[in-house]
Structures are given as C-alpha cells and as structure tokens.
Amino acid sequence: MTAQALPYISFLGFLFGSTLVASRFSVGQFQPTTYIGLRLSMAGLGHIAFYTFVNRRYKWPTDRRLWFHASVLGILGTAVPMTSIVTALQYLSSGLAAIFITTSPAITVLLAHFFLPDEHLNRRKALGVALALSGTIVLAFSGESGLADAGEANPLGYLLMLIAMTMGGAAAV
C-alpha cells in the first residue's frame, strides 16, 4: 500500500461502516428483503447506466452460461449474505455485526483450504486464522468493545452472521 492509496482506503472504510449503520436504521423502516432489493436494484441500475453510456468499448455478454453463473454468484454470493447481515441487525447491534464481519477473510482462507487444491492451510495461515477468530471472540464477548449486548443477543443473529460470512467466503473461493 502506498501513501497515495490511504485516503481512498479510508474513504471506502468510512462508506462501509456507515452502510452498516444505515442498514441498522433501515431495519426499523423496511423488511430486510425489501431494503436489500432496493439497494441491489439501485446498484444494478447504476452499473447498467455506467456500462451503457460511459463504457462503450465493451459489448454486453451474450453467453447464457456466463449469465447463469453470474446470476447464481450474485444471488448466493451477494444477495443472500447481504440479506442475512441486515436480518441479523434485528437481533444484534451494528457494532457487533461489524466485529463479526471481520471474520470473513479468515473464513475465506478456511474454505479455500478445503475447496481449492492449491490453497493449503500452512502454519502461518492457521496462526492468522486463529488470531483473527480469537480476536473477534475476545472483542465481542469480553465487554471491552463497548458492545454490552454481545452475551444477551439472540443466537439467531449470530447464526445469520455466520451464514453471511460463510456464503461471502464461498463466493470468493
């Protein structure tokens, strides 16, 4: 990472964090599926507009298999995890959900080990995964994170977060 990239990374981190807070607020206004449907529809329309009007060098793909695979990946790798996260926000605070989202890279490494023949879980990766997962557990349940509801939250929220992180990791693999 260069110093020039730091403002962009910080801005993306701010956007990501504020999206989770906005999602937490939206849980009281919309059903999770409605909210995610609106978010993904707006994002899709933005991509279509960009692809159609700005990016004229490339043509729309016509291969049906590509569209099928992209649809499956979009549903299982984006829509289901996003819906699970927003639904989990009915049972967990956005801060606690953010802590559990940090497990996504560790879960991806574990899934890659089991499903990709050239990705082996060596000692260094295993140590990283163990540190990441234990750090998340300590932060969530020690009471030091400022998130008092970790032990009192509905277990369904944790299950939904686990589903979201696993599906997101599987999509990356």
C-alpha positions in Angstrom: 0.0 0.0 0.0 1.3 3.4 -0.9 0.6 6.7 0.9 -1.5 7.8 -2.1 -3.9 4.9 -1.5 -4.5 5.7 2.1 -7.2 8.4 1.6 -9.1 6.1 -0.8 -8.9 3.2 1.6 -10.0 5.4 4.5 -13.0 6.7 2.4 -14.0 3.2 1.5 -13.8 2.1 5.1 -16.0 5.1 6.1 -18.5 4.1 3.4 -18.5 0.5 4.5 -19.0 1.4 8.2 -21.7 4.0 7.5 -23.5 1.5 5.3 -23.9 -0.9 8.3 -25.2 1.9 10.5 -27.7 2.9 7.8 -28.7 -0.7 7.4 -29.3 -0.9 11.1 -31.5 2.1 10.9 -33.4 0.7 7.9 -34.3 -2.5 9.8 -36.9 -0.4 11.6 -38.2 1.1 8.4 -38.3 -1.8 5.9 -38.3 -5.5 5.8 -34.7 -6.7 5.2 -35.5 -8.3 1.9 -37.2 -5.1 0.7 -34.2 -3.0 1.8 -31.6 -5.3 0.1 -33.8 -5.5 -3.0 -33.8 -1.7 -3.2 -30.1 -1.4 -2.6 -29.2 -4.0 -5.2 -31.7 -2.6 -7.7 -30.1 0.9 -7.4 -26.6 -0.5 -7.7 -27.7 -2.6 -10.7 -29.2 0.4 -12.4 -26.0 2.4 -11.7 -23.9 -0.3 -13.2 -26.1 -0.6 -16.3 -26.0 3.1 -16.8 -22.2 3.2 -16.5 -21.8 0.2 -18.7 -24.2 1.5 -21.4 -23.2 5.2 -21.5 -19.7 5.5 -20.2 -18.0 2.3 -21.1 -18.6 2.0 -24.9 -15.6 -0.2 -25.6 -17.2 -3.5 -24.4 -20.4 -5.1 -25.6 -22.9 -6.9 -23.4 -22.0 -10.6 -22.9 -24.4 -12.9 -24.7 -23.3 -16.3 -23.4 -26.2 -17.9 -21.4 -23.8 -19.9 -19.2 -22.0 -16.8 -18.2 -25.3 -15.1 -17.3 -26.4 -18.2 -15.4 -23.1 -18.4 -13.4 -23.2 -14.6 -12.7 -26.8 -14.9 -11.5 -26.0 -17.8 -9.2 -23.0 -15.9 -7.8 -25.0 -12.7 -7.4 -27.7 -14.5 -5.5 -25.6 -16.8 -3.3 -22.5 -14.5 -3.0 -24.2 -11.1 -2.7 -27.9 -11.1 -2.1 -28.1 -13.9 0.5 -25.1 -12.6 2.6 -26.4 -9.0 2.5 -29.9 -10.1 3.4 -28.5 -12.3 6.2 -26.5 -9.4 7.6 -29.4 -6.9 7.5 -31.7 -9.5 9.1 -29.1 -10.2 11.8 -29.2 -6.5 12.6 -32.7 -7.1 14.0 -31.0 -9.2 16.7 -27.5 -7.6 17.0 -26.1 -4.1 17.2 -24.4 -2.8 14.1 -21.1 -2.6 16.1 -21.3 -6.3 17.0 -22.2 -7.2 13.4 -19.2 -5.2 12.2 -17.0 -7.2 14.5 -18.3 -10.5 13.1 -17.9 -9.2 9.5 -14.1 -9.0 10.3 -14.1 -12.9 10.3 -14.8 -13.0 6.6 -11.2 -13.2 5.5 -10.4 -16.0 8.0 -13.5 -17.9 6.9 -12.4 -17.5 3.2 -9.0 -18.9 4.0 -10.5 -21.9 5.7 -12.9 -22.5 2.8 -10.1 -22.1 0.3 -8.1 -24.8 2.1 -11.0 -27.3 1.8 -12.2 -26.5 -1.7 -9.1 -25.3 -3.7 -6.4 -27.9 -4.3 -3.6 -25.4 -4.4 -4.5 -23.5 -1.3 -3.1 -25.3 1.7 -3.5 -24.2 5.3 0.1 -23.9 6.4 1.2 -22.9 9.9 1.4 -19.2 9.1 -2.2 -19.1 7.7 -3.5 -21.3 10.5 -2.0 -18.9 13.0 -3.5 -15.9 11.2 -6.9 -17.5 11.1 -6.7 -18.5 14.8 -5.7 -14.9 15.8 -8.5 -13.4 13.7 -11.2 -15.7 15.1 -9.9 -15.5 18.7 -9.6 -11.7 18.4 -13.2 -11.5 17.2 -14.4 -13.7 20.1 -12.5 -11.7 22.7 -13.7 -8.4 21.3 -17.3 -9.5 21.1 -17.6 -11.2 24.5 -15.1 -9.5 26.8 -17.3 -6.5 27.3 -14.3 -4.3 26.4 -15.7 -3.4 23.0 -18.4 -1.2 24.4 -21.0 -3.6 23.0 -22.9 -4.6 26.1 -25.4 -6.8 24.2 -23.0 -9.5 23.0 -23.9 -12.0 25.6 -27.6 -11.0 25.6 -28.2 -11.1 21.9 -30.5 -13.6 20.2 -28.5 -16.6 18.9 -30.4 -16.2 15.6 -28.4 -13.0 14.9 -25.1 -14.9 15.3 -26.3 -17.7 13.1 -27.3 -15.3 10.4 -23.9 -13.6 10.6 -22.2 -17.0 10.3 -24.3 -17.8 7.2 -23.5 -14.4 5.7 -19.7 -14.7 6.3 -19.7 -18.3 5.0 -21.6 -17.5 1.9 -19.5 -14.5 1.2 -16.3 -16.5 1.7 -17.6 -19.3 -0.5 -18.3 -16.8 -3.3 -14.8 -15.6 -3.1 -13.4 -19.1 -3.3 
